[in-house]
Amino acid sequence: MTLEGWGGDDFPRELPALDLTVTPPGPDVWGAVLRRARRRRRRVVAAVAA
Amino acid sequence: MSRSREDEVRRLFEVEYGRLRAWSTALAGDSSVGEDVAQEAFTRLLTRWSSVAEPRAFLYAVAANLLNDRWRQQQRKRTLLRFLAFGAAEAVPGPDGSVRDLISQLPDRQRIAVLLHYYGGLSLREVAHHMHKPEGSVRRWLVEARASLRSDLEDAR
């Protein structure tokens, strides 16, 4: 999918558009993101408590 | 992390993840990098949700900064390669005229402003907020970037 003018009405004509192929995420991508964020939060909490 | 916060980010993930990954992939020229960048942006959003006023703008700002870091590393690598490949120009990949290639040649501030405003769809106010600079400065960088991109594109024709 080519998004002409993505960025609003003032998208400059001289700039080429980005070709974007948007597909849905894989089945456990959200789970992986959530686990990574929780690990990071635990590390921060542990560092603050130490 | 509260369940409601995770649910809110999940709803945004379902709407925005595919596009953010495609955007990052197009700009990085590598789908695994695009995937990493998009996942990292959502991870940071989850860890900082309570302090983020505009989640979508935040995602694109994080992704643009990660891509910018990558471009800088690649530039350093290219400089080194050029030095090592003295007399063997074919060993150094040349410009390919893609959007990615054109934008990669802009100075950092112009590059981030162009990525976020023209290609990420953030308003001038949102870009200024994430770059911690006044809107006037962002507007000036965009004008400068367009002038240099126009000249690069004319040279390429």
N, CA and C atoms of all chains as a GROMACS GRO file, in nm:
protein
  621
    1MET      N    1   0.085  -0.118   0.000
    1MET     CA    2   0.000   0.000   0.000
    1MET      C    3   0.089   0.124   0.000
    2THR      N    4   0.064   0.213  -0.090
    2THR     CA    5   0.139   0.337  -0.094
    2THR      C    6   0.052   0.447  -0.038
    3LEU      N    7   0.100   0.512   0.063
    3LEU     CA    8   0.020   0.616   0.125
    3LEU      C    9   0.065   0.752   0.075
    4GLU      N   10   0.000   0.801  -0.027
    4GLU     CA   11   0.031   0.935  -0.078
    4GLU      C   12  -0.018   1.035   0.023
    5GLY      N   13   0.066   1.127   0.056
    5GLY     CA   14   0.021   1.236   0.140
    5GLY      C   15  -0.003   1.199   0.285
    6TRP      N   16   0.048   1.086   0.327
    6TRP     CA   17   0.037   1.052   0.469
    6TRP      C   18   0.114   1.156   0.544
    7GLY      N   19   0.058   1.217   0.643
    7GLY     CA   20   0.125   1.326   0.712
    7GLY      C   21   0.044   1.453   0.697
    8GLY      N   22  -0.068   1.444   0.629
    8GLY     CA   23  -0.156   1.560   0.625
    8GLY      C   24  -0.157   1.631   0.492
    9ASP      N   25  -0.235   1.740   0.492
    9ASP     CA   26  -0.255   1.814   0.368
    9ASP      C   27  -0.128   1.879   0.317
   10ASP      N   28  -0.034   1.901   0.410
   10ASP     CA   29   0.086   1.973   0.367
   10ASP      C   30   0.198   1.877   0.326
   11PHE      N   31   0.163   1.753   0.297
   11PHE     CA   32   0.267   1.659   0.253
   11PHE      C   33   0.327   1.712   0.123
   12PRO      N   34   0.458   1.737   0.122
   12PRO     CA   35   0.516   1.800   0.004
   12PRO      C   36   0.518   1.708  -0.118
   13ARG      N   37   0.477   1.763  -0.230
   13ARG     CA   38   0.469   1.682  -0.351
   13ARG      C   39   0.605   1.629  -0.395
   14GLU      N   40   0.710   1.700  -0.357
   14GLU     CA   41   0.841   1.655  -0.403
   14GLU      C   42   0.892   1.532  -0.327
   15LEU      N   43   0.828   1.501  -0.213
   15LEU     CA   44   0.876   1.384  -0.137
   15LEU      C   45   0.810   1.257  -0.188
   16PRO      N   46   0.889   1.153  -0.207
   16PRO     CA   47   0.828   1.026  -0.246
   16PRO      C   48   0.749   0.966  -0.131
   17ALA      N   49   0.646   0.891  -0.162
   17ALA     CA   50   0.567   0.827  -0.057
   17ALA      C   51   0.638   0.700  -0.011
   18LEU      N   52   0.607   0.657   0.111
   18LEU     CA   53   0.662   0.530   0.161
   18LEU      C   54   0.572   0.416   0.115
   19ASP      N   55   0.632   0.309   0.072
   19ASP     CA   56   0.552   0.191   0.039
   19ASP      C   57   0.531   0.110   0.167
   20LEU      N   58   0.407   0.098   0.209
   20LEU     CA   59   0.381   0.026   0.334
   20LEU      C   60   0.296  -0.097   0.308
   21THR      N   61   0.345  -0.210   0.356
   21THR     CA   62   0.264  -0.331   0.350
   21THR      C   63   0.223  -0.363   0.493
   22VAL      N   64   0.099  -0.334   0.525
   22VAL     CA   65   0.053  -0.350   0.663
   22VAL      C   66  -0.011  -0.487   0.679
   23THR      N   67   0.047  -0.567   0.768
   23THR     CA   68  -0.010  -0.701   0.795
   23THR      C   69  -0.035  -0.712   0.946
   24PRO      N   70  -0.130  -0.796   0.986
   24PRO     CA   71  -0.156  -0.808   1.130
   24PRO      C   72  -0.039  -0.873   1.202
   25PRO      N   73  -0.021  -0.845   1.331
   25PRO     CA   74   0.091  -0.904   1.406
   25PRO      C   75   0.074  -1.055   1.422
   26GLY      N   76   0.185  -1.123   1.442
   26GLY     CA   77   0.182  -1.267   1.467
   26GLY      C   78   0.108  -1.298   1.597
   27PRO      N   79   0.075  -1.426   1.622
   27PRO     CA   80  -0.013  -1.462   1.733
   27PRO      C   81   0.038  -1.422   1.871
   28ASP      N   82   0.170  -1.429   1.893
   28ASP     CA   83   0.214  -1.399   2.030
   28ASP      C   84   0.299  -1.273   2.041
   29VAL      N   85   0.285  -1.184   1.945
   29VAL     CA   86   0.367  -1.061   1.953
   29VAL      C   87   0.326  -0.978   2.074
   30TRP      N   88   0.194  -0.966   2.096
   30TRP     CA   89   0.149  -0.889   2.212
   30TRP      C   90   0.202  -0.952   2.342
   31GLY      N   91   0.196  -1.083   2.351
   31GLY     CA   92   0.246  -1.152   2.469
   31GLY      C   93   0.394  -1.124   2.492
   32ALA      N   94   0.471  -1.125   2.384
   32ALA     CA   95   0.615  -1.100   2.396
   32ALA      C   96   0.641  -0.957   2.444
   33VAL      N   97   0.565  -0.862   2.390
   33VAL     CA   98   0.581  -0.722   2.431
   33VAL      C   99   0.545  -0.707   2.580
   34LEU      N  100   0.437  -0.771   2.618
   34LEU     CA  101   0.391  -0.761   2.757
   34LEU      C  102   0.494  -0.822   2.853
   35ARG      N  103   0.548  -0.937   2.817
   35ARG     CA  104   0.648  -1.001   2.904
   35ARG      C  105   0.772  -0.914   2.916
   36ARG      N  106   0.813  -0.858   2.802
   36ARG     CA  107   0.933  -0.773   2.804
   36ARG      C  108   0.910  -0.650   2.894
   37ALA      N  109   0.793  -0.590   2.883
   37ALA     CA  110   0.762  -0.471   2.964
   37ALA      C  111   0.757  -0.507   3.112
   38ARG      N  112   0.697  -0.622   3.144
   38ARG     CA  113   0.688  -0.662   3.285
   38ARG      C  114   0.827  -0.689   3.343
   39ARG      N  115   0.912  -0.757   3.263
   39ARG     CA  116   1.050  -0.782   3.309
   39ARG      C  117   1.120  -0.650   3.338
   40ARG      N  118   1.103  -0.556   3.247
   40ARG     CA  119   1.170  -0.427   3.262
   40ARG      C  120   1.119  -0.354   3.388
   41ARG      N  121   0.989  -0.359   3.409
   41ARG     CA  122   0.931  -0.294   3.527
   41ARG      C  123   0.985  -0.358   3.654
   42ARG      N  124   0.996  -0.493   3.653
   42ARG     CA  125   1.048  -0.562   3.773
   42ARG      C  126   1.192  -0.521   3.801
   43ARG      N  127   1.272  -0.507   3.693
   43ARG     CA  128   1.411  -0.467   3.710
   43ARG      C  129   1.419  -0.326   3.770
   44VAL      N  130   1.334  -0.237   3.722
   44VAL     CA  131   1.335  -0.100   3.773
   44VAL      C  132   1.295  -0.097   3.920
   45VAL      N  133   1.190  -0.173   3.954
   45VAL     CA  134   1.144  -0.177   4.094
   45VAL      C  135   1.254  -0.232   4.184
   46ALA      N  136   1.320  -0.339   4.136
   46ALA     CA  137   1.427  -0.400   4.214
   46ALA      C  138   1.543  -0.303   4.233
   47ALA      N  139   1.575  -0.228   4.126
   47ALA     CA  140   1.688  -0.133   4.134
   47ALA      C  141   1.654  -0.020   4.232
   48VAL      N  142   1.528   0.023   4.232
   48VAL     CA  143   1.488   0.132   4.322
   48VAL      C  144   1.490   0.082   4.467
   49ALA      N  145   1.447  -0.044   4.486
   49ALA     CA  146   1.442  -0.099   4.621
   49ALA      C  147   1.581  -0.129   4.679
   50ALA      N  148   1.676  -0.153   4.591
   50ALA     CA  149   1.811  -0.192   4.637
   50ALA      C  150   1.886  -0.074   4.699
   51MET      N  151   0.202  -0.312   3.699
   51MET     CA  152   0.128  -0.256   3.586
   51MET      C  153  -0.018  -0.300   3.598
   52SER      N  154  -0.108  -0.204   3.596
   52SER     CA  155  -0.248  -0.242   3.618
   52SER      C  156  -0.306  -0.306   3.493
   53ARG      N  157  -0.409  -0.388   3.517
   53ARG     CA  158  -0.474  -0.460   3.407
   53ARG      C  159  -0.540  -0.362   3.309
   54SER      N  160  -0.599  -0.254   3.365
   54SER     CA  161  -0.668  -0.159   3.275
   54SER      C  162  -0.568  -0.087   3.185
   55ARG      N  163  -0.449  -0.059   3.239
   55ARG     CA  164  -0.346   0.005   3.158
   55ARG      C  165  -0.304  -0.087   3.045
   56GLU      N  166  -0.282  -0.213   3.079
   56GLU     CA  167  -0.245  -0.311   2.975
   56GLU      C  168  -0.354  -0.323   2.870
   57ASP      N  169  -0.478  -0.319   2.914
   57ASP     CA  170  -0.589  -0.330   2.818
   57ASP      C  171  -0.591  -0.211   2.723
   58GLU      N  172  -0.564  -0.092   2.778
   58GLU     CA  173  -0.564   0.028   2.692
   58GLU      C  174  -0.453   0.019   2.589
   59VAL      N  175  -0.334  -0.025   2.632
   59VAL     CA  176  -0.223  -0.036   2.537
   59VAL      C  177  -0.253  -0.146   2.436
   60ARG      N  178  -0.317  -0.251   2.482
   60ARG     CA  179  -0.349  -0.360   2.390
   60ARG      C  180  -0.444  -0.314   2.279
   61ARG      N  181  -0.540  -0.230   2.318
   61ARG     CA  182  -0.634  -0.179   2.216
   61ARG      C  183  -0.558  -0.096   2.112
   62LEU      N  184  -0.464  -0.015   2.159
   62LEU     CA  185  -0.384   0.066   2.066
   62LEU      C  186  -0.295  -0.026   1.981
   63PHE      N  187  -0.242  -0.131   2.044
   63PHE     CA  188  -0.157  -0.228   1.974
   63PHE      C  189  -0.233  -0.290   1.856
   64GLU      N  190  -0.357  -0.326   1.882
   64GLU     CA  191  -0.436  -0.391   1.776
   64GLU      C  192  -0.460  -0.298   1.657
   65VAL      N  193  -0.471  -0.170   1.686
   65VAL     CA  194  -0.498  -0.074   1.578
   65VAL      C  195  -0.369  -0.030   1.509
   66GLU      N  196  -0.264  -0.011   1.587
   66GLU     CA  197  -0.148   0.063   1.536
   66GLU      C  198  -0.024  -0.022   1.508
   67TYR      N  199  -0.016  -0.142   1.567
   67TYR     CA  200   0.110  -0.216   1.557
   67TYR      C  201   0.150  -0.247   1.411
   68GLY      N  202   0.054  -0.294   1.332
   68GLY     CA  203   0.086  -0.332   1.194
   68GLY      C  204   0.143  -0.216   1.115
   69ARG      N  205   0.081  -0.099   1.133
   69ARG     CA  206   0.128   0.018   1.059
   69ARG      C  207   0.265   0.066   1.109
   70LEU      N  208   0.284   0.063   1.241
   70LEU     CA  209   0.413   0.106   1.296
   70LEU      C  210   0.525   0.012   1.249
   71ARG      N  211   0.495  -0.116   1.247
   71ARG     CA  212   0.595  -0.213   1.201
   71ARG      C  213   0.625  -0.191   1.052
   72ALA      N  214   0.521  -0.167   0.971
   72ALA     CA  215   0.543  -0.144   0.828
   72ALA      C  216   0.624  -0.017   0.806
   73TRP      N  217   0.592   0.085   0.882
   73TRP     CA  218   0.662   0.215   0.873
   73TRP      C  219   0.810   0.195   0.908
   74SER      N  220   0.836   0.126   1.018
   74SER     CA  221   0.975   0.105   1.061
   74SER      C  222   1.049   0.016   0.961
   75THR      N  223   0.980  -0.084   0.908
   75THR     CA  224   1.043  -0.174   0.812
   75THR      C  225   1.079  -0.099   0.684
   76ALA      N  226   0.987  -0.014   0.637
   76ALA     CA  227   1.014   0.061   0.514
   76ALA      C  228   1.134   0.153   0.533
   77LEU      N  229   1.146   0.209   0.651
   77LEU     CA  230   1.254   0.304   0.674
   77LEU      C  231   1.386   0.235   0.708
   78ALA      N  232   1.377   0.118   0.770
   78ALA     CA  233   1.501   0.046   0.804
   78ALA      C  234   1.547  -0.040   0.687
   79GLY      N  235   1.455  -0.076   0.599
   79GLY     CA  236   1.490  -0.164   0.487
   79GLY      C  237   1.513  -0.307   0.530
   80ASP      N  238   1.455  -0.343   0.645
   80ASP     CA  239   1.481  -0.477   0.701
   80ASP      C  240   1.362  -0.512   0.791
   81SER      N  241   1.292  -0.622   0.759
   81SER     CA  242   1.170  -0.651   0.834
   81SER      C  243   1.198  -0.690   0.979
   82SER      N  244   1.314  -0.756   1.004
   82SER     CA  245   1.338  -0.794   1.144
   82SER      C  246   1.368  -0.670   1.228
   83VAL      N  247   1.435  -0.572   1.167
   83VAL     CA  248   1.460  -0.446   1.240
   83VAL      C  249   1.328  -0.374   1.263
   84GLY      N  250   1.242  -0.372   1.160
   84GLY     CA  251   1.112  -0.307   1.174
   84GLY      C  252   1.031  -0.368   1.286
   85GLU      N  253   1.034  -0.501   1.294
   85GLU     CA  254   0.961  -0.572   1.401
   85GLU      C  255   1.018  -0.535   1.539
   86ASP      N  256   1.151  -0.537   1.549
   86ASP     CA  257   1.216  -0.504   1.678
   86ASP      C  258   1.181  -0.362   1.722
   87VAL      N  259   1.188  -0.268   1.626
   87VAL     CA  260   1.163  -0.128   1.658
   87VAL      C  261   1.018  -0.110   1.707
   88ALA      N  262   0.924  -0.172   1.635
   88ALA     CA  263   0.783  -0.158   1.673
   88ALA      C  264   0.758  -0.222   1.810
   89GLN      N  265   0.817  -0.338   1.835
   89GLN     CA  266   0.798  -0.403   1.966
   89GLN      C  267   0.858  -0.321   2.078
   90GLU      N  268   0.977  -0.265   2.051
   90GLU     CA  269   1.043  -0.184   2.154
   90GLU      C  270   0.960  -0.060   2.186
   91ALA      N  271   0.903   0.002   2.082
   91ALA     CA  272   0.821   0.121   2.105
   91ALA      C  273   0.701   0.087   2.194
   92PHE      N  274   0.636  -0.027   2.168
   92PHE     CA  275   0.521  -0.066   2.252
   92PHE      C  276   0.566  -0.105   2.393
   93THR      N  277   0.684  -0.166   2.403
   93THR     CA  278   0.734  -0.202   2.536
   93THR      C  279   0.754  -0.074   2.619
   94ARG      N  280   0.815   0.027   2.557
   94ARG     CA  281   0.838   0.152   2.630
   94ARG      C  282   0.707   0.221   2.664
   95LEU      N  283   0.610   0.210   2.575
   95LEU     CA  284   0.480   0.271   2.605
   95LEU      C  285   0.416   0.202   2.726
   96LEU      N  286   0.427   0.070   2.732
   96LEU     CA  287   0.370  -0.003   2.846
   96LEU      C  288   0.438   0.036   2.977
   97THR      N  289   0.569   0.056   2.973
   97THR     CA  290   0.639   0.087   3.098
   97THR      C  291   0.620   0.233   3.140
   98ARG      N  292   0.580   0.319   3.046
   98ARG     CA  293   0.566   0.462   3.080
   98ARG      C  294   0.425   0.515   3.059
   99TRP      N  295   0.329   0.429   3.047
   99TRP     CA  296   0.194   0.468   3.008
   99TRP      C  297   0.140   0.586   3.088
  100SER      N  298   0.162   0.585   3.220
  100SER     CA  299   0.098   0.688   3.303
  100SER      C  300   0.153   0.828   3.275
  101SER      N  301   0.273   0.836   3.217
  101SER     CA  302   0.330   0.969   3.193
  101SER      C  303   0.321   1.010   3.046
  102VAL      N  304   0.253   0.930   2.965
  102VAL     CA  305   0.247   0.960   2.822
  102VAL      C  306   0.111   1.022   2.788
  103ALA      N  307   0.115   1.146   2.734
  103ALA     CA  308  -0.010   1.216   2.704
  103ALA      C  309  -0.067   1.174   2.568
  104GLU      N  310   0.022   1.153   2.471
  104GLU     CA  311  -0.025   1.120   2.335
  104GLU      C  312   0.040   0.989   2.292
  105PRO      N  313  -0.023   0.877   2.323
  105PRO     CA  314   0.041   0.746   2.302
  105PRO      C  315   0.086   0.721   2.158
  106ARG      N  316   0.003   0.756   2.059
  106ARG     CA  317   0.042   0.728   1.920
  106ARG      C  318   0.165   0.810   1.882
  107ALA      N  319   0.164   0.937   1.920
  107ALA     CA  320   0.280   1.022   1.890
  107ALA      C  321   0.404   0.969   1.961
  108PHE      N  322   0.386   0.921   2.084
  108PHE     CA  323   0.497   0.864   2.160
  108PHE      C  324   0.559   0.745   2.086
  109LEU      N  325   0.472   0.657   2.034
  109LEU     CA  326   0.521   0.538   1.963
  109LEU      C  327   0.610   0.576   1.844
  110TYR      N  328   0.561   0.673   1.765
  110TYR     CA  329   0.637   0.711   1.645
  110TYR      C  330   0.765   0.787   1.683
  111ALA      N  331   0.760   0.861   1.792
  111ALA     CA  332   0.881   0.933   1.836
  111ALA      C  333   0.988   0.833   1.881
  112VAL      N  334   0.947   0.731   1.957
  112VAL     CA  335   1.043   0.628   2.001
  112VAL      C  336   1.100   0.556   1.879
  113ALA      N  337   1.012   0.518   1.787
  113ALA     CA  338   1.058   0.444   1.668
  113ALA      C  339   1.153   0.530   1.585
  114ALA      N  340   1.121   0.658   1.569
  114ALA     CA  341   1.208   0.747   1.490
  114ALA      C  342   1.344   0.760   1.555
  115ASN      N  343   1.346   0.768   1.688
  115ASN     CA  344   1.476   0.779   1.756
  115ASN      C  345   1.557   0.650   1.741
  116LEU      N  346   1.490   0.536   1.750
  116LEU     CA  347   1.562   0.408   1.734
  116LEU      C  348   1.618   0.397   1.592
  117LEU      N  349   1.538   0.437   1.494
  117LEU     CA  350   1.584   0.431   1.354
  117LEU      C  351   1.700   0.528   1.332
  118ASN      N  352   1.689   0.643   1.396
  118ASN     CA  353   1.795   0.742   1.383
  118ASN      C  354   1.928   0.690   1.439
  119ASP      N  355   1.919   0.622   1.554
  119ASP     CA  356   2.041   0.562   1.613
  119ASP      C  357   2.101   0.462   1.514
  120ARG      N  358   2.014   0.386   1.451
  120ARG     CA  359   2.060   0.285   1.356
  120ARG      C  360   2.127   0.351   1.234
  121TRP      N  361   2.067   0.459   1.186
  121TRP     CA  362   2.126   0.530   1.073
  121TRP      C  363   2.266   0.582   1.108
  122ARG      N  364   2.276   0.636   1.231
  122ARG     CA  365   2.407   0.688   1.273
  122ARG      C  366   2.511   0.577   1.273
  123GLN      N  367   2.472   0.460   1.328
  123GLN     CA  368   2.566   0.346   1.332
  123GLN      C  369   2.606   0.307   1.190
  124GLN      N  370   2.508   0.306   1.101
  124GLN     CA  371   2.538   0.266   0.963
  124GLN      C  372   2.630   0.367   0.896
  125GLN      N  373   2.609   0.495   0.928
  125GLN     CA  374   2.697   0.597   0.869
  125GLN      C  375   2.840   0.579   0.915
  126ARG      N  376   2.855   0.549   1.046
  126ARG     CA  377   2.990   0.526   1.098
  126ARG      C  378   3.053   0.406   1.029
  127LYS      N  379   2.971   0.302   1.009
  127LYS     CA  380   3.020   0.180   0.944
  127LYS      C  381   3.062   0.209   0.800
  128ARG      N  382   2.979   0.289   0.730
  128ARG     CA  383   3.010   0.323   0.591
  128ARG      C  384   3.139   0.403   0.582
  129THR      N  385   3.158   0.495   0.677
  129THR     CA  386   3.280   0.575   0.677
  129THR      C  387   3.401   0.484   0.695
  130LEU      N  388   3.387   0.390   0.788
  130LEU     CA  389   3.496   0.298   0.813
  130LEU      C  390   3.524   0.210   0.690
  131LEU      N  391   3.414   0.162   0.629
  131LEU     CA  392   3.428   0.078   0.509
  131LEU      C  393   3.498   0.154   0.396
  132ARG      N  394   3.458   0.282   0.382
  132ARG     CA  395   3.517   0.364   0.276
  132ARG      C  396   3.667   0.377   0.301
  133PHE      N  397   3.701   0.391   0.428
  133PHE     CA  398   3.841   0.405   0.465
  133PHE      C  399   3.916   0.275   0.437
  134LEU      N  400   3.853   0.162   0.476
  134LEU     CA  401   3.920   0.032   0.459
  134LEU      C  402   3.925  -0.010   0.312
  135ALA      N  403   3.820   0.033   0.237
  135ALA     CA  404   3.811  -0.009   0.096
  135ALA      C  405   3.874   0.093   0.003
  136PHE      N  406   3.969   0.165   0.052
  136PHE     CA  407   4.036   0.267  -0.028
  136PHE      C  408   4.082   0.204  -0.160
  137GLY      N  409   4.036   0.261  -0.270
  137GLY     CA  410   4.075   0.206  -0.400
  137GLY      C  411   3.983   0.095  -0.448
  138ALA      N  412   3.882   0.060  -0.365
  138ALA     CA  413   3.789  -0.046  -0.408
  138ALA      C  414   3.647   0.003  -0.383
  139ALA      N  415   3.607   0.105  -0.461
  139ALA     CA  416   3.480   0.173  -0.437
  139ALA      C  417   3.360   0.079  -0.443
  140GLU      N  418   3.370  -0.027  -0.521
  140GLU     CA  419   3.254  -0.116  -0.534
  140GLU      C  420   3.223  -0.190  -0.404
  141ALA      N  421   3.318  -0.190  -0.311
  141ALA     CA  422   3.294  -0.258  -0.184
  141ALA      C  423   3.198  -0.178  -0.094
  142VAL      N  424   3.179  -0.050  -0.125
  142VAL     CA  425   3.093   0.034  -0.043
  142VAL      C  426   2.959   0.053  -0.115
  143PRO      N  427   2.848   0.010  -0.053
  143PRO     CA  428   2.720   0.027  -0.120
  143PRO      C  429   2.691   0.174  -0.145
  144GLY      N  430   2.648   0.208  -0.264
  144GLY     CA  431   2.620   0.346  -0.298
  144GLY      C  432   2.476   0.381  -0.269
  145PRO      N  433   2.438   0.508  -0.287
  145PRO     CA  434   2.299   0.547  -0.264
  145PRO      C  435   2.205   0.480  -0.363
  146ASP      N  436   2.086   0.443  -0.319
  146ASP     CA  437   1.993   0.374  -0.409
  146ASP      C  438   1.872   0.460  -0.446
  147GLY      N  439   1.870   0.586  -0.397
  147GLY     CA  440   1.762   0.678  -0.436
  147GLY      C  441   1.629   0.651  -0.368
  148SER      N  442   1.625   0.558  -0.271
  148SER     CA  443   1.500   0.528  -0.203
  148SER      C  444   1.469   0.639  -0.102
  149VAL      N  445   1.346   0.639  -0.051
  149VAL     CA  446   1.310   0.735   0.054
  149VAL      C  447   1.406   0.722   0.171
  150ARG      N  448   1.431   0.597   0.207
  150ARG     CA  449   1.519   0.569   0.320
  150ARG      C  450   1.656   0.631   0.298
  151ASP      N  451   1.705   0.615   0.177
  151ASP     CA  452   1.838   0.663   0.143
  151ASP      C  453   1.843   0.817   0.147
  152LEU      N  454   1.739   0.880   0.091
  152LEU     CA  455   1.735   1.026   0.089
  152LEU      C  456   1.728   1.083   0.231
  153ILE      N  457   1.642   1.023   0.311
  153ILE     CA  458   1.623   1.075   0.447
  153ILE      C  459   1.747   1.048   0.532
  154SER      N  460   1.813   0.938   0.505
  154SER     CA  461   1.931   0.904   0.586
  154SER      C  462   2.042   1.007   0.569
  155GLN      N  463   2.035   1.086   0.462
  155GLN     CA  464   2.142   1.184   0.440
  155GLN      C  465   2.114   1.319   0.505
  156LEU      N  466   1.996   1.333   0.565
  156LEU     CA  467   1.964   1.460   0.630
  156LEU      C  468   2.032   1.469   0.767
  157PRO      N  469   2.057   1.592   0.814
  157PRO     CA  470   2.104   1.605   0.953
  157PRO      C  471   2.000   1.551   1.051
  158ASP      N  472   2.043   1.508   1.168
  158ASP     CA  473   1.956   1.441   1.265
  158ASP      C  474   1.823   1.512   1.290
  159ARG      N  475   1.828   1.644   1.321
  159ARG     CA  476   1.705   1.712   1.361
  159ARG      C  477   1.605   1.719   1.245
  160GLN      N  478   1.657   1.745   1.125
  160GLN     CA  479   1.570   1.750   1.007
  160GLN      C  480   1.510   1.612   0.981
  161ARG      N  481   1.594   1.511   0.997
  161ARG     CA  482   1.549   1.373   0.969
  161ARG      C  483   1.434   1.333   1.061
  162ILE      N  484   1.451   1.359   1.191
  162ILE     CA  485   1.347   1.322   1.288
  162ILE      C  486   1.218   1.400   1.257
  163ALA      N  487   1.233   1.531   1.227
  163ALA     CA  488   1.115   1.614   1.200
  163ALA      C  489   1.041   1.562   1.075
  164VAL      N  490   1.116   1.528   0.970
  164VAL     CA  491   1.054   1.478   0.846
  164VAL      C  492   0.985   1.343   0.872
  165LEU      N  493   1.054   1.256   0.943
  165LEU     CA  494   0.997   1.123   0.971
  165LEU      C  495   0.866   1.135   1.047
  166LEU      N  496   0.868   1.218   1.150
  166LEU     CA  497   0.749   1.226   1.236
  166LEU      C  498   0.635   1.304   1.170
  167HIS      N  499   0.667   1.414   1.105
  167HIS     CA  500   0.559   1.498   1.052
  167HIS      C  501   0.508   1.446   0.917
  168TYR      N  502   0.598   1.430   0.823
  168TYR     CA  503   0.552   1.393   0.689
  168TYR      C  504   0.521   1.244   0.676
  169TYR      N  505   0.603   1.161   0.739
  169TYR     CA  506   0.582   1.017   0.720
  169TYR      C  507   0.510   0.950   0.838
  170GLY      N  508   0.511   1.015   0.955
  170GLY     CA  509   0.443   0.956   1.070
  170GLY      C  510   0.307   1.018   1.097
  171GLY      N  511   0.281   1.131   1.034
  171GLY     CA  512   0.149   1.194   1.050
  171GLY      C  513   0.131   1.270   1.180
  172LEU      N  514   0.241   1.302   1.252
  172LEU     CA  515   0.227   1.379   1.376
  172LEU      C  516   0.212   1.528   1.341
  173SER      N  517   0.135   1.598   1.424
  173SER     CA  518   0.120   1.743   1.401
  173SER      C  519   0.250   1.814   1.438
  174LEU      N  520   0.262   1.939   1.393
  174LEU     CA  521   0.382   2.017   1.430
  174LEU      C  522   0.395   2.026   1.582
  175ARG      N  523   0.280   2.045   1.649
  175ARG     CA  524   0.284   2.057   1.795
  175ARG      C  525   0.336   1.928   1.860
  176GLU      N  526   0.290   1.814   1.808
  176GLU     CA  527   0.335   1.685   1.863
  176GLU      C  528   0.484   1.664   1.837
  177VAL      N  529   0.528   1.699   1.717
  177VAL     CA  530   0.672   1.682   1.686
  177VAL      C  531   0.754   1.771   1.778
  178ALA      N  532   0.710   1.896   1.794
  178ALA     CA  533   0.784   1.990   1.880
  178ALA      C  534   0.791   1.937   2.023
  179HIS      N  535   0.678   1.882   2.070
  179HIS     CA  536   0.673   1.828   2.206
  179HIS      C  537   0.775   1.714   2.223
  180HIS      N  538   0.779   1.623   2.126
  180HIS     CA  539   0.868   1.507   2.140
  180HIS      C  540   1.014   1.541   2.114
  181MET      N  541   1.038   1.650   2.041
  181MET     CA  542   1.178   1.689   2.018
  181MET      C  543   1.224   1.792   2.122
  182HIS      N  544   1.132   1.829   2.211
  182HIS     CA  545   1.162   1.929   2.315
  182HIS      C  546   1.214   2.059   2.255
  183LYS      N  547   1.150   2.101   2.147
  183LYS     CA  548   1.190   2.225   2.078
  183LYS      C  549   1.065   2.304   2.041
  184PRO      N  550   1.080   2.435   2.017
  184PRO     CA  551   0.963   2.514   1.977
  184PRO      C  552   0.913   2.476   1.838
  185GLU      N  553   0.783   2.499   1.814
  185GLU     CA  554   0.726   2.466   1.683
  185GLU      C  555   0.796   2.540   1.570
  186GLY      N  556   0.838   2.665   1.598
  186GLY     CA  557   0.906   2.744   1.495
  186GLY      C  558   1.032   2.675   1.447
  187SER      N  559   1.106   2.614   1.540
  187SER     CA  560   1.230   2.545   1.501
  187SER      C  561   1.198   2.424   1.413
  188VAL      N  562   1.092   2.351   1.453
  188VAL     CA  563   1.054   2.232   1.375
  188VAL      C  564   1.014   2.274   1.234
  189ARG      N  565   0.935   2.384   1.227
  189ARG     CA  566   0.891   2.432   1.095
  189ARG      C  567   1.013   2.467   1.009
  190ARG      N  568   1.112   2.532   1.071
  190ARG     CA  569   1.232   2.571   0.995
  190ARG      C  570   1.308   2.446   0.945
  191TRP      N  571   1.320   2.344   1.032
  191TRP     CA  572   1.393   2.222   0.990
  191TRP      C  573   1.321   2.153   0.874
  192LEU      N  574   1.186   2.159   0.880
  192LEU     CA  575   1.110   2.095   0.771
  192LEU      C  576   1.134   2.168   0.638
  193VAL      N  577   1.138   2.301   0.645
  193VAL     CA  578   1.162   2.379   0.522
  193VAL      C  579   1.303   2.346   0.469
  194GLU      N  580   1.400   2.342   0.561
  194GLU     CA  581   1.538   2.313   0.519
  194GLU      C  582   1.549   2.171   0.460
  195ALA      N  583   1.480   2.078   0.526
  195ALA     CA  584   1.486   1.939   0.479
  195ALA      C  585   1.424   1.927   0.340
  196ARG      N  586   1.312   1.995   0.319
  196ARG     CA  587   1.246   1.987   0.188
  196ARG      C  588   1.336   2.045   0.081
  197ALA      N  589   1.405   2.155   0.114
  197ALA     CA  590   1.494   2.216   0.014
  197ALA      C  591   1.605   2.119  -0.021
  198SER      N  592   1.662   2.053   0.079
  198SER     CA  593   1.774   1.965   0.046
  198SER      C  594   1.726   1.836  -0.021
  199LEU      N  595   1.607   1.789   0.015
  199LEU     CA  596   1.553   1.670  -0.052
  199LEU      C  597   1.519   1.702  -0.198
  200ARG      N  598   1.463   1.822  -0.219
  200ARG     CA  599   1.428   1.862  -0.356
  200ARG      C  600   1.554   1.863  -0.442
  201SER      N  601   1.661   1.919  -0.384
  201SER     CA  602   1.785   1.927  -0.462
  201SER      C  603   1.844   1.787  -0.486
  202ASP      N  604   1.836   1.699  -0.384
  202ASP     CA  605   1.887   1.562  -0.402
  202ASP      C  606   1.807   1.488  -0.509
  203LEU      N  607   1.674   1.509  -0.507
  203LEU     CA  608   1.588   1.439  -0.604
  203LEU      C  609   1.615   1.490  -0.746
  204GLU      N  610   1.640   1.622  -0.758
  204GLU     CA  611   1.670   1.676  -0.891
  204GLU      C  612   1.803   1.621  -0.941
  205ASP      N  613   1.900   1.610  -0.849
  205ASP     CA  614   2.030   1.554  -0.888
  205ASP      C  615   2.017   1.409  -0.934
  206ALA      N  616   1.924   1.336  -0.868
  206ALA     CA  617   1.909   1.194  -0.899
  206ALA      C  618   1.843   1.171  -1.034
  207ARG      N  619   1.771   1.275  -1.087
  207ARG     CA  620   1.698   1.257  -1.214
  207ARG      C  621   1.792   1.267  -1.334
   0.00000   0.00000   0.00000
